[in-house]
Amino acid sequence: MKRRSFLVSTAPVALAAPYFDPANRVRGANDRIQLGLIGCGGRGRYVGGFMKEVPNTHFTALADVSLTIANRAKDWSGQPDARVFQDFRKLLELKDVDAVLVATPDHWHCLATIHSVEAGKDVYVEKPFSHNIREGRAMVEAAAKSGRIVCAGTQQRSASHFPEVAKMIQDGTIGTVSYVRVWNFVNRYPEGVGKLTAQAPPADLDWDMYCGPAPLAPYAPQRHVSTYRWFFDYSGGWITDYGAHRFDTVHQIMGVDAPLAVSATGGRFSLRDDSDIPDVLQVSYDYPGFVMSYEAVLTNSHGLGGRQQGMRYYNARGEMDRPNGMAFYGTLGTIFADRIGYEVYPEKGGPERVWKNTTDATRVHAQHFVDCVRTRKTPRATAEIGHRSNIVPLLGNIAYKTKLKLKWDAAKENFIGAPKEAELLLGRKARKPWDRVTV
């Protein structure tokens, strides 16, 4: 059985004729790189800010369903003649835009990426790579067909300390690792994102296009901008938002790219809001040679207690808490790792107790993409890598929704012997006219 293609032949809205750089030419350091920003909120401007630090790199086109947000980004760009659009497809018609940063809500990552590569643009697409597994595969296929560079925004691939952790584990420094733990904790008790109150959308917001392939829900502020990931219509919750980074790093460190099976439990126990993601989620993954456990808790921020004196920890709020991270448990020791460092705790006869701090790699990763646009080299986080890492949290959500232990065939990207209800959750029936990629 071959992987099925979910790119249908009839796009509901035609683009301008695709533009391709036939030579895919290598650019010199003095050549101007012109970028477009699709999704102009805080994350887009944050990552884009690092890109425009690179000499001769400018954002000259900006698109957002909110014109207020798009115009704010024009001011941020520092380019008085930067062009602003409410429909990103108009941005893609510009021949002088070399590449785009896709920083939309998750449910738009697929279509924005596919339209961009078909318009001849290189793409940096924020994580999580896609809203569902079928969309992710369609993105990989479109990138390969176009020949454009697609870099996933999993910036931990550009961190300097994770290869050190990988070497320690693969060299046997902490012995045999048969258990890996990944966790994300935050305390949003008791209100969460609050109650939804249907209201008219702001006049400058194209709410229909914002919903796009998702159901057309009544507008409420929580469904837009900073809290949209609390709704399965637009995202996969905490596990896809934060877990996607850490699963990618586990793959990198453990030398794997897919689980064999997944099961999950959890629910909504304490939060009193109208979101639909669980406030407690526990997922178990079977990998060749080890088990990985994932935990997302939205009602407590501690995660794991204790850290060595002087050790900084990513997003820590108190003196002892570790709100997120990864732990690799070996027969000779344990390594706790996160975005800005790692610690080694020995068992009897194990390695020396050490720790290391570094910095977040978003700047390095964003500027690495600009370098790839200039030199045409392959990015560290290819479309295939971004997709395979994102499959892991998406499988966790399917296991949570079905309450089944599911066996995964990574080559066919389908379940083994699972009921139809599980297979249907690999994609979704997208809303017209945004149903170019659908089940």
C-alpha positions in Angstrom: 0.0 0.0 0.0 1.4 3.4 -1.0 0.9 6.6 0.9 -2.2 8.3 -0.4 -2.0 11.8 -1.8 -4.4 14.3 -0.4 -3.7 17.0 -2.9 -6.8 17.3 -5.1 -6.6 18.8 -8.5 -9.2 21.6 -8.2 -8.1 24.6 -6.0 -11.2 26.7 -5.4 -9.4 30.0 -5.9 -6.8 30.3 -8.6 -3.4 31.8 -7.9 -1.4 33.8 -10.4 0.8 31.6 -12.6 3.4 29.9 -10.5 6.7 31.7 -10.4 9.9 29.6 -10.2 13.5 30.6 -10.1 14.7 28.2 -12.8 18.3 28.3 -11.7 17.6 28.2 -8.0 20.6 30.4 -7.9 23.0 30.8 -5.0 22.9 34.4 -3.8 25.8 36.4 -2.6 25.9 38.1 0.8 25.2 41.4 -0.8 22.1 40.2 -2.7 18.9 41.5 -1.2 16.5 38.9 0.1 12.9 40.0 0.2 10.6 38.1 2.6 6.9 37.9 3.1 5.2 37.4 6.5 2.0 35.4 6.5 0.4 35.7 9.9 1.7 38.9 11.5 1.0 38.2 15.2 3.6 38.2 18.0 5.3 34.9 17.0 5.7 36.0 13.4 7.2 39.3 14.3 9.5 37.6 16.9 10.9 35.0 14.5 10.9 37.5 11.6 12.8 39.9 13.8 15.8 37.5 13.8 15.6 37.0 10.1 15.7 40.7 9.3 18.9 41.0 11.5 20.7 39.3 8.6 22.2 41.9 6.3 20.3 42.7 3.2 17.2 40.8 4.4 13.9 42.7 4.5 10.2 42.0 5.0 8.6 43.8 2.1 5.1 42.1 2.1 2.8 41.3 5.0 -0.5 39.4 5.2 -2.9 38.8 8.0 -6.7 38.3 8.2 -6.6 41.2 10.7 -5.7 44.4 8.9 -4.8 46.1 12.2 -2.3 43.3 12.9 -1.0 43.5 9.3 -0.5 47.2 9.5 1.2 46.9 12.9 3.7 44.5 11.2 4.3 47.0 8.4 5.5 49.5 11.0 7.6 46.7 12.5 9.2 45.9 9.1 10.8 49.2 8.9 10.0 49.3 5.1 7.9 52.3 4.3 6.9 50.8 0.9 6.1 47.3 2.4 2.8 46.0 0.9 -0.1 44.9 3.2 -2.7 42.3 2.3 -5.6 40.6 4.1 -5.5 37.6 1.8 -2.1 35.9 1.7 -2.6 34.7 -1.8 -2.3 38.2 -3.0 1.1 38.4 -1.4 2.2 35.2 -3.2 1.5 36.9 -6.6 4.4 39.2 -6.0 7.4 38.1 -8.1 9.9 40.0 -6.0 9.2 38.1 -2.8 11.8 35.3 -2.4 10.6 33.5 0.6 7.9 33.6 3.3 7.5 33.0 7.0 4.2 31.2 7.8 3.2 32.1 11.3 -0.5 31.7 11.1 -2.6 29.6 13.5 -1.9 25.9 13.0 -4.9 25.1 10.9 -3.6 27.4 8.1 -0.1 26.0 8.0 -0.9 23.5 5.3 -2.6 25.6 2.8 -0.3 28.6 3.3 2.7 26.4 2.7 1.4 24.5 -0.3 0.2 27.7 -2.0 3.6 29.3 -1.2 5.8 26.6 -2.7 3.6 26.5 -5.8 4.1 30.2 -6.2 7.9 29.6 -6.2 8.6 30.8 -2.6 10.8 29.1 0.0 9.0 28.6 3.3 9.8 28.7 7.0 6.7 27.3 8.6 6.1 27.5 12.3 5.5 24.4 14.4 3.4 22.4 14.8 3.9 21.5 11.2 0.3 20.8 10.4 -3.1 20.5 12.0 -3.4 16.8 11.1 -1.4 14.0 9.7 -2.9 14.0 6.2 -2.2 17.7 5.8 1.4 17.2 6.9 2.0 14.5 4.3 0.4 16.8 1.6 2.8 19.5 2.6 5.8 17.2 2.2 4.7 16.1 -1.2 4.1 19.7 -2.4 7.5 20.8 -1.1 9.2 17.9 -3.0 7.3 18.5 -6.2 8.1 22.2 -6.2 11.8 21.9 -5.3 11.5 24.8 -2.9 13.2 24.9 0.5 10.8 24.2 3.4 12.1 24.6 6.9 10.1 23.6 9.9 10.2 26.0 12.9 11.4 23.4 15.4 14.3 25.6 16.5 15.7 23.1 18.9 17.3 21.4 15.8 19.7 24.4 15.8 20.6 24.2 19.5 24.2 23.4 20.3 23.6 21.3 23.4 21.3 18.6 22.2 23.9 17.0 20.0 26.0 16.7 23.1 23.1 14.9 24.9 22.7 12.7 21.9 26.4 11.8 21.9 26.3 10.9 25.7 23.3 8.7 25.2 24.5 7.0 22.0 28.0 6.5 23.5 26.5 4.8 26.5 27.6 7.4 29.0 24.4 6.9 31.1 24.0 3.3 30.2 21.0 1.8 28.4 18.1 4.2 28.2 14.7 2.4 28.2 12.5 5.2 29.5 12.1 8.8 28.4 9.8 11.3 30.0 8.5 14.5 28.4 6.3 17.0 30.2 4.6 20.4 29.9 3.0 22.0 33.0 1.3 25.4 33.4 -1.2 26.5 36.0 -4.3 28.1 34.4 -6.7 27.1 37.2 -9.5 27.8 37.5 -10.6 30.1 34.6 -8.5 28.7 31.8 -9.3 30.9 28.8 -12.7 31.9 30.2 -16.3 31.5 28.9 -17.0 32.1 25.2 -19.4 34.9 24.3 -20.5 35.0 20.7 -20.2 38.5 19.2 -19.6 40.3 16.0 -16.0 40.1 14.8 -13.9 43.3 14.6 -14.6 45.2 11.4 -11.1 44.8 10.1 -11.0 41.0 10.7 -12.0 38.5 7.9 -13.4 36.0 10.3 -14.6 33.6 7.6 -11.1 33.4 6.2 -9.6 33.0 9.6 -11.7 29.9 10.2 -10.7 28.7 6.7 -10.7 24.9 6.6 -12.0 24.7 10.1 -15.7 24.9 11.0 -17.2 28.4 10.8 -17.8 29.0 14.5 -19.3 32.2 16.0 -16.6 34.7 16.7 -15.2 34.9 20.3 -11.9 36.6 21.1 -10.5 33.4 22.7 -10.7 31.7 19.3 -8.3 34.2 17.8 -4.7 35.3 18.4 -3.1 34.1 21.6 -5.5 31.4 22.9 -6.6 29.7 19.7 -4.6 26.6 20.6 -7.1 25.8 23.4 -9.5 24.6 20.6 -9.2 21.5 18.5 -10.7 23.3 15.5 -7.4 25.2 15.1 -4.8 23.2 16.9 -4.0 20.1 18.9 -3.6 21.8 22.3 -0.5 21.7 24.5 0.8 18.5 23.1 1.2 19.8 19.6 2.2 23.3 20.7 5.0 22.4 23.1 5.3 18.7 22.7 6.1 19.0 19.0 9.5 20.6 19.9 10.4 18.0 22.5 9.3 15.0 20.5 11.5 16.2 17.6 14.4 16.5 20.1 13.7 13.0 21.5 13.9 11.7 17.9 17.2 13.5 17.3 18.7 12.2 20.6 17.4 8.6 20.5 18.0 8.1 16.7 14.4 7.3 15.9 11.7 8.9 13.8 8.4 7.1 14.6 6.6 5.3 17.5 5.3 1.7 17.1 2.2 2.2 19.2 0.4 4.9 21.3 -2.2 5.0 24.1 -3.5 7.9 26.2 -5.7 8.9 29.0 -6.8 12.3 30.4 -9.7 14.6 30.6 -11.1 17.9 31.7 -11.1 17.8 35.5 -10.6 21.3 37.0 -10.8 24.1 34.5 -14.1 26.0 34.2 -13.6 27.5 30.7 -15.2 26.7 27.3 -12.1 25.3 25.7 -12.1 21.7 24.6 -8.5 20.5 25.1 -7.9 18.3 28.2 -6.4 19.9 31.3 -4.7 16.6 32.1 -3.2 14.4 29.4 -0.9 11.4 29.7 0.3 9.6 26.6 2.5 6.5 26.4 4.5 5.7 23.2 6.2 2.4 22.4 9.4 2.9 20.5 12.0 0.3 19.4 13.9 -0.3 22.6 12.3 2.2 24.9 9.0 3.7 26.2 8.3 7.5 26.1 5.7 9.0 28.4 4.3 12.5 27.8 2.4 14.6 30.4 0.5 17.9 29.9 -1.0 19.4 33.0 -2.8 22.8 32.8 -3.6 23.1 36.5 -0.1 23.0 38.1 3.2 24.5 37.0 5.7 22.5 39.0 6.4 19.6 36.5 9.5 18.2 38.3 11.2 19.5 41.4 14.9 20.2 42.1 17.7 21.5 40.0 21.4 22.1 40.7 22.6 25.4 42.2 23.0 28.0 39.5 21.1 26.0 36.9 18.6 28.1 34.9 15.6 26.3 33.5 13.4 27.4 30.6 10.2 29.2 31.7 10.8 28.4 35.4 8.6 30.5 37.7 9.9 29.5 41.1 13.1 28.4 42.7 12.7 24.7 42.2 10.1 24.1 39.5 10.8 22.5 36.1 7.6 23.3 34.1 8.7 21.5 31.0 11.5 19.3 29.7 12.8 15.9 28.8 14.3 13.2 31.0 16.4 10.3 29.7 16.6 7.5 32.3 19.6 5.2 31.8 21.1 2.4 33.8 24.1 4.5 34.8 22.4 7.9 35.1 19.7 10.4 34.1 19.9 13.4 31.9 17.3 16.2 32.3 17.3 18.5 29.3 15.3 21.5 28.0 15.7 24.3 25.5 18.5 26.1 27.3 20.5 23.4 28.9 20.9 19.9 30.5 22.0 18.2 33.7 23.5 14.8 34.3 22.6 12.9 37.5 24.6 9.7 38.0 23.6 6.3 39.3 26.2 4.4 41.3 29.2 3.9 39.1 27.9 6.4 36.6 29.3 9.5 35.0 30.2 12.8 36.7 27.4 15.0 37.9 27.5 18.0 35.5 25.2 20.7 34.1 25.4 23.2 31.2 23.4 26.2 30.2 23.1 27.8 26.8 20.5 30.0 25.1 17.3 29.5 23.1 18.2 28.7 19.5 15.3 30.6 17.7 17.6 33.3 16.4 20.1 30.7 15.1 17.3 28.7 13.4 15.6 31.7 11.8 18.9 33.0 10.4 19.8 29.5 9.3 16.7 29.6 7.1 17.9 32.8 5.5 21.2 31.2 4.8 19.5 28.3 3.2 17.6 30.7 0.9 20.9 32.3 -0.1 22.9 29.1 -0.5 20.2 26.5 -1.5 21.5 24.1 1.1 19.1 21.7 2.9 17.7 23.0 6.2 18.3 21.2 9.5 14.6 20.8 9.9 13.3 19.7 6.6 9.6 19.3 5.7 9.9 15.5 6.3 11.5 16.0 9.7 8.8 18.6 10.7 6.1 16.2 9.6 7.4 13.1 11.2 8.0 14.9 14.5 4.5 16.4 14.4 2.9 12.9 13.8 3.8 12.0 17.4 1.6 14.6 19.2 -1.2 14.1 16.7 -1.2 10.4 17.4 -1.4 11.2 21.1 -4.5 13.2 20.5 -6.1 10.4 18.4 -5.4 7.9 21.2 -6.9 10.3 23.7 -10.1 10.8 21.6 -10.6 7.2 20.8 -9.4 5.7 24.2 -7.7 3.0 22.2 -4.2 1.6 22.1 -3.2 2.1 18.5 -0.5 0.4 16.5 1.2 2.7 14.0 2.6 1.8 10.5 5.1 4.6 9.9 5.8 3.6 6.3 2.1 3.6 5.3 1.2 6.4 7.8 -1.8 4.5 8.9 -3.0 2.4 11.8 -2.7 -1.4 12.0 -6.0 -3.1 12.7 -7.7 0.0 14.2 -11.4 0.9 13.7 -12.5 3.4 11.2 -13.0 6.1 13.8 -9.3 6.2 14.4 -8.4 6.4 10.7 -10.8 9.3 10.1 -8.9 11.3 12.7 -5.8 11.2 10.6 -7.3 14.1 8.6 -10.5 16.0 8.6 -13.2 17.1 6.2 -12.2 20.6 5.5 -14.8 23.4 5.0 -15.4 24.6 1.5 -13.9 26.4 -0.3 -10.8 25.6 1.7 -11.0 21.8 1.1 -8.0 21.4 -1.2 -6.5 19.0 1.3 -9.1 16.8 3.0 -10.0 13.2 3.8 
